[in-house]
Amino acid sequence: MDVTLYGLDESVYTRIVRLVLHAKGLAFDLVETDPFEGGTVPEGYDLRHPFKRIPAIEIDGVRLYETDAIVHYIDAIVEPLSLTPTDVEMAARMRQLMRIIDNYGYRPLVWGIYVPLWWRDGELPSSESIEDGRRVLRALEGFVAASPGAAFADPTLATFYLASVLAAADSVAIGSNLIDEQPRLREWWNGVRTLPILASTRSQHTKF
C-alpha cells in the first residue's frame, strides 16, 4: 500500500496513527505538518483537512482525517491482525476508552500537565488540570480489571490511544505521580512503555 501520513513526530494523535500503522506492519512516509503557531503545513493542505489539524492520511488514494476514522479504516483494510475485539461488549468498551481519551483525558493530561512542564520551562499545571487528570486515570484504572479485552490484554485500537497519552503524562513528574496512584494501570503501562513499538515511535519530546 502507498501510505502518506501528515503530522508531527511529537504529536500525540499522530503517534496513535503511527502506532497502528506499525502494529499492522504498514510502511509509510511521514510528511511534517505543523499547524501550530509558527509552524508550516504543506501547500494545499486545506484540501486534505479543511480544519488544518493533524493527523491526516492518504492510503492508495483514499484521503482521511480525524484519528478515529483513520485507525478504524486501517484496521478494517489490513488483515489478518485485528485491533478490534470480536466480543461485542469489549469492542464497545474499546470505543468507550477511546472517547474517554478524546473527551476527558487528552486535554488535562497532555495540554494541562505535560505541555506546561515539558514545553514551557516547568510552568506548573493548574490544580484543575491535576484533578481532571486524576479523575480520568481513576476511571481508566477501573477498566484494567473489569474490561481487560478492551485494551489491556491483547492490543486494540484503544491500547494505542492510552499509550500515546500516558507516554506524554509519564514524561513529567506530576503526571508520573498521578499514574502511580492507579496501581493496575501503572503495572500495565510499565509493561507497555518498553515495547519495541513504543521505542520506534518515541520522539525526543517524551521519555517513552
N, C-alpha and C positions, 0 to 999 in steps of 0.2 A: 504494500500500500504506500501511496505517496502522502505523507503526513507533514503538514507545516503548522506549528504551534506558535501563536503570537502571545508574548508575555514577558515576564522577568523572572530570573532565577530566584530572586528574593521574595517574590510574590507568593503568599500562602495559597491562593486559589490556582495560580499557575502550577504550583508544586503538586497540588492534588491531581491535576490532569497529568503531569509528568509521572507521578507515581503509578497512576492507572496505565499509562502507556508502557511503562517499564514492566509492570505486572503482566501485561498482555504480550510482552515481547515485541512491541512495535517500535521500529526506528522512526525518528522524526527529526526535523530541523526546527530549531527554536529561533524565531526572529525577534530580536529585542524590541519591545514595545513598551514605552514608558509614558503612561497617560497622566502622571502626576506632575505637580508644579515643577517647571524647569526641564521636564523630560520631553522626548520626541516620540512620535508614532510614525509608522511607515506612511508614505503618500497614499491617499485613498483609503485609509483605514476605516473611515466612517462608512464605507461600503461593506466592510466586514462586521463592524459593530457600530450601529447607529448612535450608541451612547458613549463610544470611545472608552470603554473599560477593558480590562483584561481578566481572563484569557479569551482568545478566540482561536478557532482551528479550521483547517481545511484538510479533508481526508478524501482523496480521489475525487476532487471537485466538489464535494459536499462541504458547504461553509456553515459553521455553527458558532454561536456564542452562548454564554451562560454555562457555568461549570456543570451544573446538574444535567443539562441537556447533553453536553459534550461527553461526560463519563458514561451516561446511560447508553448513548449511541455507540461508543467504543465497546462497551460490554456486550451489546447486542450483536455487533457485526464480527467480533473476533472470537472464534472458538478454538479449542474446546473449553478452556478455563472460563467459568462464570463467576463474576463477582457479585451476583445477586443470589441470596439464599433461595433454595427451592421451596422451603417451608413458607407458607403464606404469611404466617404471623411474623416470622423472623425477617421476611422481606419488608413487611410493614414497619417493624422496629428499626431496620436499617435506614429506611427513609425518615423515620422519626429522628434518629440520631443525626442524620444529615441536616434536617431542618433545625434541630437544636443548635448545631454549629452555625448555620446561616443566620438564624434569627436572634439567638441569645448568646452564643459563645464567641463568635469571631470579634465582635466589637469590643467587649471588655478585656478578653484575654490577649488579643493582638494589639488593637489600637489603644486600649485603655491601660495595659500593663507593659507589654513587650516594647511597643514603639517608644513611649516616653523614656524608658530606662535604657534601651539599646541605641536609639537613634537621636535622642535629644539630651545627650550629656547627663544621663542619670536623673532626669526630671522625675519626681515622684508621682506615681499614679494617684488618682483621686480615690478617696475612700469608697465612693460609689462604684468605681470600676473594680476595686478589690472585692467588694461584697457581691457584685454581679458575677464576677468570675468564680467566686467561691460557690455561689448558688448553682452555676452551670456544672462545675466539676462534681458537686454533690449529686446532681441529677445523673450525670454520666456514671458515677460510682454505682448507682442502683442498677444500671443496665448490665454491668460486668457479670454479676451473678445471676440476674433474672433473665437476661437475653443474650447469652454468650454467642449464639449463632448470628446475631445481628452485626457483629464487628470483631469480637474478641477471641473466637475460636479459630476458624479459617478466615482469611482475608475477604472482605466485602468492600463495596464502594465506600461505606461509612468508615471502614478502617483507615482509609487514606484521608478522609476529612479530619478525623480525630488526630491522626499522626501529624498532619501539616500544622494544625493549630497548636497541639501540645508541644511540638518541636520549638515553636516560637516562644510559648509561655515558659517552657522549661529552660530557656536560654538566659533568663534573668532570675535573680534570687527570689523576688516576691512571687513570681509565677511558679517557680520550683517548690517553694514552701506551700503554696496552695495545693499543688498536686500531691505533695506529701501528706496532706490532711485526708486524702482518699486512698487508703492502703491497697484496695483491689485495683483501682485504676493505676496507681503508681507501679504496682507489681507488673501489670500487663504492659504498661508503657515502657518500663525498663527493659523488658524483653524485646519490644518492637524497635526501640530507638537505635539499637546497634545493628539492625539487619542491613545487609548489603544494599537493599533497595532504598533505605533511608540515606545511607552514606553516599550513594550515587546521585541523589537529588539534593543534597545539602548545599546551600550557598554559603558564602563567607559570613553571612549575617545571622546564622543560627549555630548553636552548638551541636545540634542533632539533625 
